Amino acid sequence: RRLRIVWEDLHIPSLVRSLPAAALVIHDRDDADVPFAHAEEIVGAWAGSRLEITTGLGHRALLRDPAVIARTVEFLREDGGA
């Protein structure tokens, strides 16, 4: 209410369709908070995006996972940080 938007206005696949930047979407198959299908939908809508799949990290542990961090840094280097 404070931001004067409704949750439905934050449909990520709709918002990213026109973004020119490449994106790396990392999602764990065992995420109990956000369905894996959401990541697939975002990547399907976002031109230039790439989906990296993890298993066994859930929703939060992937933020601390050394392999995920390394893949993220590699993506940023490949893309020039754009």
PDB file of N, CA, C and O in Angstrom, chain B, residues numbered from 101:
ATOM      1  N   ARG B 101       0.826  -1.202   0.000  1.00  0.00           N
ATOM      2  CA  ARG B 101       0.000   0.000   0.000  1.00  0.00           C
ATOM      3  C   ARG B 101       0.860   1.253   0.000  1.00  0.00           C
ATOM      4  O   ARG B 101       0.559   2.227  -0.689  1.00  0.00           O
ATOM      5  N   ARG B 102       1.916   1.217   0.767  1.00  0.00           N
ATOM      6  CA  ARG B 102       2.791   2.388   0.868  1.00  0.00           C
ATOM      7  C   ARG B 102       3.393   2.754  -0.489  1.00  0.00           C
ATOM      8  O   ARG B 102       3.555   3.936  -0.792  1.00  0.00           O
ATOM      9  N   LEU B 103       3.720   1.767  -1.296  1.00  0.00           N
ATOM     10  CA  LEU B 103       4.312   2.016  -2.606  1.00  0.00           C
ATOM     11  C   LEU B 103       3.274   2.244  -3.700  1.00  0.00           C
ATOM     12  O   LEU B 103       3.610   2.598  -4.830  1.00  0.00           O
ATOM     13  N   ARG B 104       2.019   2.038  -3.349  1.00  0.00           N
ATOM     14  CA  ARG B 104       0.892   2.236  -4.255  1.00  0.00           C
ATOM     15  C   ARG B 104       0.961   1.341  -5.490  1.00  0.00           C
ATOM     16  O   ARG B 104       0.642   1.756  -6.604  1.00  0.00           O
ATOM     17  N   ILE B 105       1.382   0.113  -5.258  1.00  0.00           N
ATOM     18  CA  ILE B 105       1.360  -0.897  -6.301  1.00  0.00           C
ATOM     19  C   ILE B 105       0.724  -2.145  -5.721  1.00  0.00           C
ATOM     20  O   ILE B 105       0.671  -2.336  -4.506  1.00  0.00           O
ATOM     21  N   VAL B 106       0.251  -2.971  -6.603  1.00  0.00           N
ATOM     22  CA  VAL B 106      -0.309  -4.248  -6.168  1.00  0.00           C
ATOM     23  C   VAL B 106       0.627  -5.359  -6.619  1.00  0.00           C
ATOM     24  O   VAL B 106       1.377  -5.196  -7.581  1.00  0.00           O
ATOM     25  N   TRP B 107       0.582  -6.471  -5.932  1.00  0.00           N
ATOM     26  CA  TRP B 107       1.493  -7.578  -6.208  1.00  0.00           C
ATOM     27  C   TRP B 107       1.459  -7.983  -7.679  1.00  0.00           C
ATOM     28  O   TRP B 107       2.496  -8.317  -8.251  1.00  0.00           O
ATOM     29  N   GLU B 108       0.295  -7.958  -8.286  1.00  0.00           N
ATOM     30  CA  GLU B 108       0.147  -8.366  -9.678  1.00  0.00           C
ATOM     31  C   GLU B 108       0.937  -7.468 -10.626  1.00  0.00           C
ATOM     32  O   GLU B 108       1.282  -7.896 -11.728  1.00  0.00           O
ATOM     33  N   ASP B 109       1.231  -6.228 -10.220  1.00  0.00           N
ATOM     34  CA  ASP B 109       2.026  -5.319 -11.052  1.00  0.00           C
ATOM     35  C   ASP B 109       3.490  -5.729 -11.102  1.00  0.00           C
ATOM     36  O   ASP B 109       4.248  -5.205 -11.919  1.00  0.00           O
ATOM     37  N   LEU B 110       3.896  -6.643 -10.254  1.00  0.00           N
ATOM     38  CA  LEU B 110       5.283  -7.074 -10.181  1.00  0.00           C
ATOM     39  C   LEU B 110       5.505  -8.417 -10.873  1.00  0.00           C
ATOM     40  O   LEU B 110       6.338  -9.207 -10.431  1.00  0.00           O
ATOM     41  N   HIS B 111       4.790  -8.674 -11.918  1.00  0.00           N
ATOM     42  CA  HIS B 111       4.951  -9.912 -12.673  1.00  0.00           C
ATOM     43  C   HIS B 111       6.256  -9.805 -13.464  1.00  0.00           C
ATOM     44  O   HIS B 111       6.316  -9.146 -14.502  1.00  0.00           O
ATOM     45  N   ILE B 112       7.289 -10.460 -12.958  1.00  0.00           N
ATOM     46  CA  ILE B 112       8.640 -10.313 -13.487  1.00  0.00           C
ATOM     47  C   ILE B 112       8.720 -10.634 -14.985  1.00  0.00           C
ATOM     48  O   ILE B 112       9.319  -9.851 -15.722  1.00  0.00           O
ATOM     49  N   PRO B 113       8.155 -11.728 -15.467  1.00  0.00           N
ATOM     50  CA  PRO B 113       8.253 -11.980 -16.907  1.00  0.00           C
ATOM     51  C   PRO B 113       7.730 -10.830 -17.764  1.00  0.00           C
ATOM     52  O   PRO B 113       8.275 -10.571 -18.837  1.00  0.00           O
ATOM     53  N   SER B 114       6.706 -10.148 -17.322  1.00  0.00           N
ATOM     54  CA  SER B 114       6.192  -9.005 -18.075  1.00  0.00           C
ATOM     55  C   SER B 114       7.155  -7.822 -18.000  1.00  0.00           C
ATOM     56  O   SER B 114       7.333  -7.100 -18.980  1.00  0.00           O
ATOM     57  N   LEU B 115       7.765  -7.628 -16.853  1.00  0.00           N
ATOM     58  CA  LEU B 115       8.657  -6.486 -16.658  1.00  0.00           C
ATOM     59  C   LEU B 115       9.979  -6.619 -17.408  1.00  0.00           C
ATOM     60  O   LEU B 115      10.567  -5.609 -17.796  1.00  0.00           O
ATOM     61  N   VAL B 116      10.459  -7.846 -17.621  1.00  0.00           N
ATOM     62  CA  VAL B 116      11.784  -8.030 -18.211  1.00  0.00           C
ATOM     63  C   VAL B 116      11.771  -8.136 -19.736  1.00  0.00           C
ATOM     64  O   VAL B 116      12.834  -8.121 -20.358  1.00  0.00           O
ATOM     65  N   ARG B 117      10.619  -8.240 -20.335  1.00  0.00           N
ATOM     66  CA  ARG B 117      10.552  -8.446 -21.784  1.00  0.00           C
ATOM     67  C   ARG B 117      11.329  -7.398 -22.578  1.00  0.00           C
ATOM     68  O   ARG B 117      11.886  -7.720 -23.628  1.00  0.00           O
ATOM     69  N   SER B 118      11.377  -6.184 -22.115  1.00  0.00           N
ATOM     70  CA  SER B 118      12.017  -5.116 -22.884  1.00  0.00           C
ATOM     71  C   SER B 118      13.406  -4.745 -22.364  1.00  0.00           C
ATOM     72  O   SER B 118      14.001  -3.783 -22.850  1.00  0.00           O
ATOM     73  N   LEU B 119      13.927  -5.476 -21.400  1.00  0.00           N
ATOM     74  CA  LEU B 119      15.246  -5.144 -20.873  1.00  0.00           C
ATOM     75  C   LEU B 119      16.334  -5.567 -21.855  1.00  0.00           C
ATOM     76  O   LEU B 119      16.318  -6.696 -22.345  1.00  0.00           O
ATOM     77  N   PRO B 120      17.277  -4.676 -22.145  1.00  0.00           N
ATOM     78  CA  PRO B 120      18.321  -5.002 -23.118  1.00  0.00           C
ATOM     79  C   PRO B 120      19.496  -5.788 -22.526  1.00  0.00           C
ATOM     80  O   PRO B 120      20.241  -6.422 -23.273  1.00  0.00           O
ATOM     81  N   ALA B 121      19.671  -5.760 -21.227  1.00  0.00           N
ATOM     82  CA  ALA B 121      20.818  -6.411 -20.590  1.00  0.00           C
ATOM     83  C   ALA B 121      20.628  -7.920 -20.530  1.00  0.00           C
ATOM     84  O   ALA B 121      19.513  -8.419 -20.377  1.00  0.00           O
ATOM     85  N   ALA B 122      21.734  -8.628 -20.653  1.00  0.00           N
ATOM     86  CA  ALA B 122      21.711 -10.081 -20.457  1.00  0.00           C
ATOM     87  C   ALA B 122      21.495 -10.356 -18.976  1.00  0.00           C
ATOM     88  O   ALA B 122      21.761  -9.504 -18.128  1.00  0.00           O
ATOM     89  N   ALA B 123      21.016 -11.542 -18.679  1.00  0.00           N
ATOM     90  CA  ALA B 123      20.758 -11.885 -17.284  1.00  0.00           C
ATOM     91  C   ALA B 123      21.162 -13.324 -17.006  1.00  0.00           C
ATOM     92  O   ALA B 123      21.063 -14.198 -17.867  1.00  0.00           O
ATOM     93  N   LEU B 124      21.607 -13.539 -15.809  1.00  0.00           N
ATOM     94  CA  LEU B 124      21.882 -14.880 -15.315  1.00  0.00           C
ATOM     95  C   LEU B 124      20.862 -15.150 -14.218  1.00  0.00           C
ATOM     96  O   LEU B 124      20.846 -14.470 -13.192  1.00  0.00           O
ATOM     97  N   VAL B 125      20.024 -16.132 -14.437  1.00  0.00           N
ATOM     98  CA  VAL B 125      19.022 -16.525 -13.452  1.00  0.00           C
ATOM     99  C   VAL B 125      19.501 -17.845 -12.851  1.00  0.00           C
ATOM    100  O   VAL B 125      19.687 -18.830 -13.567  1.00  0.00           O
ATOM    101  N   ILE B 126      19.695 -17.859 -11.560  1.00  0.00           N
ATOM    102  CA  ILE B 126      20.131 -19.073 -10.873  1.00  0.00           C
ATOM    103  C   ILE B 126      18.990 -19.522  -9.970  1.00  0.00           C
ATOM    104  O   ILE B 126      18.495 -18.760  -9.140  1.00  0.00           O
ATOM    105  N   HIS B 127      18.587 -20.766 -10.147  1.00  0.00           N
ATOM    106  CA  HIS B 127      17.450 -21.260  -9.364  1.00  0.00           C
ATOM    107  C   HIS B 127      17.706 -22.712  -8.983  1.00  0.00           C
ATOM    108  O   HIS B 127      18.218 -23.502  -9.776  1.00  0.00           O
ATOM    109  N   ASP B 128      17.345 -23.035  -7.776  1.00  0.00           N
ATOM    110  CA  ASP B 128      17.529 -24.393  -7.277  1.00  0.00           C
ATOM    111  C   ASP B 128      16.253 -25.207  -7.457  1.00  0.00           C
ATOM    112  O   ASP B 128      15.152 -24.732  -7.178  1.00  0.00           O
ATOM    113  N   ARG B 129      16.418 -26.419  -7.921  1.00  0.00           N
ATOM    114  CA  ARG B 129      15.252 -27.301  -8.107  1.00  0.00           C
ATOM    115  C   ARG B 129      14.551 -27.606  -6.782  1.00  0.00           C
ATOM    116  O   ARG B 129      13.362 -27.928  -6.769  1.00  0.00           O
ATOM    117  N   ASP B 130      15.281 -27.506  -5.669  1.00  0.00           N
ATOM    118  CA  ASP B 130      14.714 -27.811  -4.355  1.00  0.00           C
ATOM    119  C   ASP B 130      14.240 -26.558  -3.610  1.00  0.00           C
ATOM    120  O   ASP B 130      14.059 -26.596  -2.393  1.00  0.00           O
ATOM    121  N   ASP B 131      14.042 -25.470  -4.319  1.00  0.00           N
ATOM    122  CA  ASP B 131      13.572 -24.233  -3.697  1.00  0.00           C
ATOM    123  C   ASP B 131      12.128 -24.420  -3.239  1.00  0.00           C
ATOM    124  O   ASP B 131      11.229 -24.620  -4.056  1.00  0.00           O
ATOM    125  N   ALA B 132      11.916 -24.353  -1.930  1.00  0.00           N
ATOM    126  CA  ALA B 132      10.569 -24.529  -1.371  1.00  0.00           C
ATOM    127  C   ALA B 132       9.789 -23.217  -1.340  1.00  0.00           C
ATOM    128  O   ALA B 132       8.583 -23.215  -1.094  1.00  0.00           O
ATOM    129  N   ASP B 133      10.484 -22.089  -1.592  1.00  0.00           N
ATOM    130  CA  ASP B 133       9.833 -20.781  -1.510  1.00  0.00           C
ATOM    131  C   ASP B 133       9.310 -20.279  -2.853  1.00  0.00           C
ATOM    132  O   ASP B 133       8.245 -19.666  -2.920  1.00  0.00           O
ATOM    133  N   VAL B 134      10.064 -20.539  -3.918  1.00  0.00           N
ATOM    134  CA  VAL B 134       9.694 -20.053  -5.244  1.00  0.00           C
ATOM    135  C   VAL B 134       9.726 -21.242  -6.207  1.00  0.00           C
ATOM    136  O   VAL B 134      10.757 -21.905  -6.327  1.00  0.00           O
ATOM    137  N   PRO B 135       8.634 -21.517  -6.883  1.00  0.00           N
ATOM    138  CA  PRO B 135       8.602 -22.655  -7.804  1.00  0.00           C
ATOM    139  C   PRO B 135       9.628 -22.524  -8.929  1.00  0.00           C
ATOM    140  O   PRO B 135       9.863 -21.427  -9.435  1.00  0.00           O
ATOM    141  N   PHE B 136      10.232 -23.636  -9.313  1.00  0.00           N
ATOM    142  CA  PHE B 136      11.219 -23.665 -10.385  1.00  0.00           C
ATOM    143  C   PHE B 136      10.624 -23.124 -11.688  1.00  0.00           C
ATOM    144  O   PHE B 136      11.329 -22.500 -12.481  1.00  0.00           O
ATOM    145  N   ALA B 137       9.358 -23.355 -11.903  1.00  0.00           N
ATOM    146  CA  ALA B 137       8.687 -22.880 -13.121  1.00  0.00           C
ATOM    147  C   ALA B 137       8.770 -21.366 -13.259  1.00  0.00           C
ATOM    148  O   ALA B 137       8.750 -20.850 -14.376  1.00  0.00           O
ATOM    149  N   HIS B 138       8.862 -20.647 -12.149  1.00  0.00           N
ATOM    150  CA  HIS B 138       8.982 -19.189 -12.219  1.00  0.00           C
ATOM    151  C   HIS B 138      10.284 -18.786 -12.903  1.00  0.00           C
ATOM    152  O   HIS B 138      10.300 -17.864 -13.719  1.00  0.00           O
ATOM    153  N   ALA B 139      11.364 -19.468 -12.575  1.00  0.00           N
ATOM    154  CA  ALA B 139      12.656 -19.185 -13.209  1.00  0.00           C
ATOM    155  C   ALA B 139      12.576 -19.466 -14.707  1.00  0.00           C
ATOM    156  O   ALA B 139      13.067 -18.682 -15.518  1.00  0.00           O
ATOM    157  N   GLU B 140      11.967 -20.569 -15.063  1.00  0.00           N
ATOM    158  CA  GLU B 140      11.820 -20.910 -16.479  1.00  0.00           C
ATOM    159  C   GLU B 140      10.995 -19.859 -17.220  1.00  0.00           C
ATOM    160  O   GLU B 140      11.299 -19.508 -18.360  1.00  0.00           O
ATOM    161  N   GLU B 141       9.968 -19.371 -16.572  1.00  0.00           N
ATOM    162  CA  GLU B 141       9.114 -18.352 -17.199  1.00  0.00           C
ATOM    163  C   GLU B 141       9.883 -17.042 -17.389  1.00  0.00           C
ATOM    164  O   GLU B 141       9.756 -16.389 -18.424  1.00  0.00           O
ATOM    165  N   ILE B 142      10.669 -16.667 -16.402  1.00  0.00           N
ATOM    166  CA  ILE B 142      11.465 -15.437 -16.508  1.00  0.00           C
ATOM    167  C   ILE B 142      12.474 -15.556 -17.646  1.00  0.00           C
ATOM    168  O   ILE B 142      12.594 -14.650 -18.470  1.00  0.00           O
ATOM    169  N   VAL B 143      13.194 -16.666 -17.691  1.00  0.00           N
ATOM    170  CA  VAL B 143      14.193 -16.862 -18.741  1.00  0.00           C
ATOM    171  C   VAL B 143      13.529 -16.910 -20.120  1.00  0.00           C
ATOM    172  O   VAL B 143      14.091 -16.412 -21.096  1.00  0.00           O
ATOM    173  N   GLY B 144      12.358 -17.495 -20.202  1.00  0.00           N
ATOM    174  CA  GLY B 144      11.637 -17.531 -21.473  1.00  0.00           C
ATOM    175  C   GLY B 144      11.213 -16.159 -21.958  1.00  0.00           C
ATOM    176  O   GLY B 144      11.078 -15.940 -23.162  1.00  0.00           O
ATOM    177  N   ALA B 145      11.002 -15.236 -21.040  1.00  0.00           N
ATOM    178  CA  ALA B 145      10.552 -13.893 -21.392  1.00  0.00           C
ATOM    179  C   ALA B 145      11.706 -12.913 -21.592  1.00  0.00           C
ATOM    180  O   ALA B 145      11.536 -11.881 -22.242  1.00  0.00           O
ATOM    181  N   TRP B 146      12.866 -13.224 -21.044  1.00  0.00           N
ATOM    182  CA  TRP B 146      13.982 -12.275 -21.030  1.00  0.00           C
ATOM    183  C   TRP B 146      15.007 -12.654 -22.095  1.00  0.00           C
ATOM    184  O   TRP B 146      15.774 -13.599 -21.912  1.00  0.00           O
ATOM    185  N   ALA B 147      15.021 -11.930 -23.192  1.00  0.00           N
ATOM    186  CA  ALA B 147      15.978 -12.182 -24.265  1.00  0.00           C
ATOM    187  C   ALA B 147      17.397 -12.016 -23.727  1.00  0.00           C
ATOM    188  O   ALA B 147      17.694 -11.055 -23.017  1.00  0.00           O
ATOM    189  N   GLY B 148      18.251 -12.942 -24.065  1.00  0.00           N
ATOM    190  CA  GLY B 148      19.639 -12.868 -23.622  1.00  0.00           C
ATOM    191  C   GLY B 148      19.876 -13.410 -22.230  1.00  0.00           C
ATOM    192  O   GLY B 148      20.986 -13.306 -21.708  1.00  0.00           O
ATOM    193  N   SER B 149      18.864 -13.979 -21.627  1.00  0.00           N
ATOM    194  CA  SER B 149      19.052 -14.519 -20.281  1.00  0.00           C
ATOM    195  C   SER B 149      19.469 -15.981 -20.350  1.00  0.00           C
ATOM    196  O   SER B 149      19.280 -16.656 -21.362  1.00  0.00           O
ATOM    197  N   ARG B 150      20.034 -16.446 -19.257  1.00  0.00           N
ATOM    198  CA  ARG B 150      20.504 -17.831 -19.168  1.00  0.00           C
ATOM    199  C   ARG B 150      20.100 -18.381 -17.803  1.00  0.00           C
ATOM    200  O   ARG B 150      20.189 -17.683 -16.793  1.00  0.00           O
ATOM    201  N   LEU B 151      19.665 -19.609 -17.782  1.00  0.00           N
ATOM    202  CA  LEU B 151      19.258 -20.256 -16.536  1.00  0.00           C
ATOM    203  C   LEU B 151      20.333 -21.227 -16.085  1.00  0.00           C
ATOM    204  O   LEU B 151      20.721 -22.131 -16.826  1.00  0.00           O
ATOM    205  N   GLU B 152      20.807 -21.034 -14.873  1.00  0.00           N
ATOM    206  CA  GLU B 152      21.731 -21.971 -14.226  1.00  0.00           C
ATOM    207  C   GLU B 152      20.934 -22.690 -13.144  1.00  0.00           C
ATOM    208  O   GLU B 152      20.290 -22.054 -12.309  1.00  0.00           O
ATOM    209  N   ILE B 153      20.981 -24.000 -13.164  1.00  0.00           N
ATOM    210  CA  ILE B 153      20.188 -24.810 -12.244  1.00  0.00           C
ATOM    211  C   ILE B 153      21.095 -25.410 -11.184  1.00  0.00           C
ATOM    212  O   ILE B 153      22.149 -25.967 -11.490  1.00  0.00           O
ATOM    213  N   THR B 154      20.669 -25.286  -9.930  1.00  0.00           N
ATOM    214  CA  THR B 154      21.368 -25.951  -8.839  1.00  0.00           C
ATOM    215  C   THR B 154      20.421 -26.966  -8.221  1.00  0.00           C
ATOM    216  O   THR B 154      19.213 -26.938  -8.456  1.00  0.00           O
ATOM    217  N   THR B 155      20.988 -27.857  -7.432  1.00  0.00           N
ATOM    218  CA  THR B 155      20.189 -28.869  -6.750  1.00  0.00           C
ATOM    219  C   THR B 155      20.688 -29.006  -5.319  1.00  0.00           C
ATOM    220  O   THR B 155      21.893 -29.091  -5.081  1.00  0.00           O
ATOM    221  N   GLY B 156      19.768 -29.027  -4.375  1.00  0.00           N
ATOM    222  CA  GLY B 156      20.110 -29.256  -2.981  1.00  0.00           C
ATOM    223  C   GLY B 156      20.461 -28.008  -2.187  1.00  0.00           C
ATOM    224  O   GLY B 156      20.825 -28.102  -1.015  1.00  0.00           O
ATOM    225  N   LEU B 157      20.355 -26.844  -2.808  1.00  0.00           N
ATOM    226  CA  LEU B 157      20.707 -25.600  -2.101  1.00  0.00           C
ATOM    227  C   LEU B 157      19.486 -24.854  -1.583  1.00  0.00           C
ATOM    228  O   LEU B 157      19.612 -23.988  -0.717  1.00  0.00           O
ATOM    229  N   GLY B 158      18.325 -25.175  -2.095  1.00  0.00           N
ATOM    230  CA  GLY B 158      17.134 -24.482  -1.644  1.00  0.00           C
ATOM    231  C   GLY B 158      17.112 -23.032  -2.100  1.00  0.00           C
ATOM    232  O   GLY B 158      17.733 -22.675  -3.101  1.00  0.00           O
ATOM    233  N   HIS B 159      16.390 -22.201  -1.357  1.00  0.00           N
ATOM    234  CA  HIS B 159      16.179 -20.816  -1.751  1.00  0.00           C
ATOM    235  C   HIS B 159      17.323 -19.894  -1.338  1.00  0.00           C
ATOM    236  O   HIS B 159      17.656 -18.966  -2.075  1.00  0.00           O
ATOM    237  N   ARG B 160      17.920 -20.125  -0.193  1.00  0.00           N
ATOM    238  CA  ARG B 160      18.907 -19.185   0.337  1.00  0.00           C
ATOM    239  C   ARG B 160      20.352 -19.656   0.294  1.00  0.00           C
ATOM    240  O   ARG B 160      21.255 -18.834   0.140  1.00  0.00           O
ATOM    241  N   ALA B 161      20.594 -20.941   0.425  1.00  0.00           N
ATOM    242  CA  ALA B 161      21.966 -21.437   0.506  1.00  0.00           C
ATOM    243  C   ALA B 161      22.749 -21.182  -0.776  1.00  0.00           C
ATOM    244  O   ALA B 161      23.978 -21.130  -0.742  1.00  0.00           O
ATOM    245  N   LEU B 162      22.069 -21.023  -1.897  1.00  0.00           N
ATOM    246  CA  LEU B 162      22.805 -20.773  -3.127  1.00  0.00           C
ATOM    247  C   LEU B 162      23.549 -19.442  -3.083  1.00  0.00           C
ATOM    248  O   LEU B 162      24.522 -19.257  -3.813  1.00  0.00           O
ATOM    249  N   LEU B 163      23.104 -18.518  -2.239  1.00  0.00           N
ATOM    250  CA  LEU B 163      23.800 -17.234  -2.113  1.00  0.00           C
ATOM    251  C   LEU B 163      25.192 -17.372  -1.503  1.00  0.00           C
ATOM    252  O   LEU B 163      26.045 -16.506  -1.693  1.00  0.00           O
ATOM    253  N   ARG B 164      25.418 -18.457  -0.772  1.00  0.00           N
ATOM    254  CA  ARG B 164      26.711 -18.701  -0.118  1.00  0.00           C
ATOM    255  C   ARG B 164      27.514 -19.801  -0.793  1.00  0.00           C
ATOM    256  O   ARG B 164      28.628 -20.102  -0.364  1.00  0.00           O
ATOM    257  N   ASP B 165      26.975 -20.396  -1.824  1.00  0.00           N
ATOM    258  CA  ASP B 165      27.627 -21.529  -2.464  1.00  0.00           C
ATOM    259  C   ASP B 165      28.793 -21.058  -3.336  1.00  0.00           C
ATOM    260  O   ASP B 165      28.596 -20.235  -4.230  1.00  0.00           O
ATOM    261  N   PRO B 166      30.001 -21.567  -3.089  1.00  0.00           N
ATOM    262  CA  PRO B 166      31.169 -21.127  -3.871  1.00  0.00           C
ATOM    263  C   PRO B 166      31.021 -21.336  -5.380  1.00  0.00           C
ATOM    264  O   PRO B 166      31.469 -20.494  -6.157  1.00  0.00           O
ATOM    265  N   ALA B 167      30.412 -22.422  -5.801  1.00  0.00           N
ATOM    266  CA  ALA B 167      30.226 -22.667  -7.238  1.00  0.00           C
ATOM    267  C   ALA B 167      29.277 -21.650  -7.856  1.00  0.00           C
ATOM    268  O   ALA B 167      29.501 -21.189  -8.975  1.00  0.00           O
ATOM    269  N   VAL B 168      28.227 -21.300  -7.138  1.00  0.00           N
ATOM    270  CA  VAL B 168      27.272 -20.305  -7.633  1.00  0.00           C
ATOM    271  C   VAL B 168      27.954 -18.940  -7.708  1.00  0.00           C
ATOM    272  O   VAL B 168      27.782 -18.209  -8.684  1.00  0.00           O
ATOM    273  N   ILE B 169      28.709 -18.605  -6.701  1.00  0.00           N
ATOM    274  CA  ILE B 169      29.427 -17.329  -6.699  1.00  0.00           C
ATOM    275  C   ILE B 169      30.408 -17.280  -7.867  1.00  0.00           C
ATOM    276  O   ILE B 169      30.500 -16.260  -8.551  1.00  0.00           O
ATOM    277  N   ALA B 170      31.138 -18.359  -8.103  1.00  0.00           N
ATOM    278  CA  ALA B 170      32.094 -18.405  -9.211  1.00  0.00           C
ATOM    279  C   ALA B 170      31.388 -18.259 -10.556  1.00  0.00           C
ATOM    280  O   ALA B 170      31.876 -17.544 -11.432  1.00  0.00           O
ATOM    281  N   ARG B 171      30.241 -18.930 -10.734  1.00  0.00           N
ATOM    282  CA  ARG B 171      29.495 -18.808 -11.986  1.00  0.00           C
ATOM    283  C   ARG B 171      28.982 -17.388 -12.193  1.00  0.00           C
ATOM    284  O   ARG B 171      28.954 -16.889 -13.318  1.00  0.00           O
ATOM    285  N   THR B 172      28.578 -16.744 -11.108  1.00  0.00           N
ATOM    286  CA  THR B 172      28.094 -15.375 -11.195  1.00  0.00           C
ATOM    287  C   THR B 172      29.216 -14.429 -11.600  1.00  0.00           C
ATOM    288  O   THR B 172      29.031 -13.581 -12.473  1.00  0.00           O
ATOM    289  N   VAL B 173      30.370 -14.571 -10.975  1.00  0.00           N
ATOM    290  CA  VAL B 173      31.526 -13.731 -11.320  1.00  0.00           C
ATOM    291  C   VAL B 173      31.925 -13.968 -12.771  1.00  0.00           C
ATOM    292  O   VAL B 173      32.225 -13.019 -13.495  1.00  0.00           O
ATOM    293  N   GLU B 174      31.932 -15.214 -13.194  1.00  0.00           N
ATOM    294  CA  GLU B 174      32.272 -15.547 -14.583  1.00  0.00           C
ATOM    295  C   GLU B 174      31.289 -14.884 -15.551  1.00  0.00           C
ATOM    296  O   GLU B 174      31.695 -14.334 -16.575  1.00  0.00           O
ATOM    297  N   PHE B 175      30.015 -14.938 -15.228  1.00  0.00           N
ATOM    298  CA  PHE B 175      28.989 -14.311 -16.072  1.00  0.00           C
ATOM    299  C   PHE B 175      29.241 -12.812 -16.186  1.00  0.00           C
ATOM    300  O   PHE B 175      29.163 -12.249 -17.278  1.00  0.00           O
ATOM    301  N   LEU B 176      29.536 -12.177 -15.085  1.00  0.00           N
ATOM    302  CA  LEU B 176      29.783 -10.734 -15.099  1.00  0.00           C
ATOM    303  C   LEU B 176      31.037 -10.394 -15.902  1.00  0.00           C
ATOM    304  O   LEU B 176      31.074  -9.383 -16.604  1.00  0.00           O
ATOM    305  N   ARG B 177      32.037 -11.217 -15.800  1.00  0.00           N
ATOM    306  CA  ARG B 177      33.255 -10.995 -16.598  1.00  0.00           C
ATOM    307  C   ARG B 177      32.987 -11.187 -18.078  1.00  0.00           C
ATOM    308  O   ARG B 177      33.430 -10.383 -18.898  1.00  0.00           O
ATOM    309  N   GLU B 178      32.270 -12.240 -18.427  1.00  0.00           N
ATOM    310  CA  GLU B 178      31.943 -12.510 -19.833  1.00  0.00           C
ATOM    311  C   GLU B 178      31.155 -11.369 -20.455  1.00  0.00           C
ATOM    312  O   GLU B 178      31.375 -10.994 -21.607  1.00  0.00           O
ATOM    313  N   ASP B 179      30.257 -10.840 -19.689  1.00  0.00           N
ATOM    314  CA  ASP B 179      29.337  -9.819 -20.192  1.00  0.00           C
ATOM    315  C   ASP B 179      29.880  -8.415 -19.979  1.00  0.00           C
ATOM    316  O   ASP B 179      29.216  -7.439 -20.328  1.00  0.00           O
ATOM    317  N   GLY B 180      31.055  -8.297 -19.422  1.00  0.00           N
ATOM    318  CA  GLY B 180      31.633  -6.982 -19.185  1.00  0.00           C
ATOM    319  C   GLY B 180      30.933  -6.211 -18.100  1.00  0.00           C
ATOM    320  O   GLY B 180      31.084  -4.994 -17.992  1.00  0.00           O
ATOM    321  N   GLY B 181      30.149  -6.932 -17.277  1.00  0.00           N
ATOM    322  CA  GLY B 181      29.444  -6.267 -16.194  1.00  0.00           C
ATOM    323  C   GLY B 181      28.275  -5.428 -16.658  1.00  0.00           C
ATOM    324  O   GLY B 181      27.722  -4.653 -15.877  1.00  0.00           O
ATOM    325  N   ALA B 182      27.889  -5.567 -17.907  1.00  0.00           N
ATOM    326  CA  ALA B 182      26.785  -4.763 -18.428  1.00  0.00           C
ATOM    327  C   ALA B 182      25.461  -5.294 -17.958  1.00  0.00           C
ATOM    328  O   ALA B 182      24.417  -4.739 -18.300  1.00  0.00           O
TER     329      ALA B 182
END
